């Protein structure tokens, strides 16, 4: 079986890619960068179930699945997350 290693998803068999879930750290920095009015004081989304597509990494993948794998999409989002977290320090 083939394996792939990255920062957030560690070593996971590629065959299980369809089971991947984006591991949000709930730091709220992406919401703050978008100036989101729905971000609560505890960094949660007050409209989580009906949040816009730009706020939903899982659903956003559906727009890009013909261009990249789910793992690549998650890694791209993770990179953005890491940049925001590094700027916060």
N, C-alpha and C positions, 0 to 999 in steps of 0.2 A: 504494500500500500504506500502511496506517496504521502509525504508530510510537508507542511509549510510552517515556517516559524516567523512570527512577527511580534511586536511589542505587546499588544493588548490581548491577542488571541492565543499566545503561546504556541505550543506544538499541538496542532489539531489535524486529524486526518482530512485530506482534501475531500474525500468522499462525503464527509459530513457537512460540507459548506452550506447546504440548504437549511441546516438546523442552526446556523449562526444567528446570534442576536447581538445587536450593538450594545456595548457595555458603557453606557453613559455614567459618568462620575457624579452627575448632578451638581456640578460646581456652579452652574448658572451663567458661565462666562459667554457662551454662545448666545444665550438669550439677552444678556446685557449688551453684547456687541450689536444685536439687532434692535436694541432699545425696546424690548418686548414689554408691553404693559401688563401681561398676564403672569409674569414671574412673581412668585410670592416671596416673602421674607426668608423662607426656608429653602429657596432655590427650586421650588416645584412649580409646575405649570398649573394654573387654575382652570385651564380649559383643555387639559391633557387629552381627553377622549375625542375632542373635536379640533385639536390644534391644526394649524395650516401645514401643508405639505413640506414647506421649507424647514419646519421644526420636527419632522418625522423621518429620521434616517432610514428606517425600515421601508416605509412607503416610498421615499425618494429613490430608493434603489430601483424600483420598478420602472422609472423613467430612464434609467441608465443601463439596464441589464443587457442591452444589445451591444454596449460599448466596453463593459468591464464585468468582472466577476463580483459577486457579493462581497467577498473578502477584500478585493481591491477597493470597492466603494466604501466599506467600513474603514479601511486603512486611510483612505483619503480624508474621511471625516475625522478620524483619530489624529491625523497630522494637523488639521486645523485646530482641533481641540488642544493639542500639545503646544501649538504656537500661542494660542490665547492664554494658556496656563503659564507659559514661560514669560509672557509680557506682564502678567499679573505679579510676578515675583519681584 
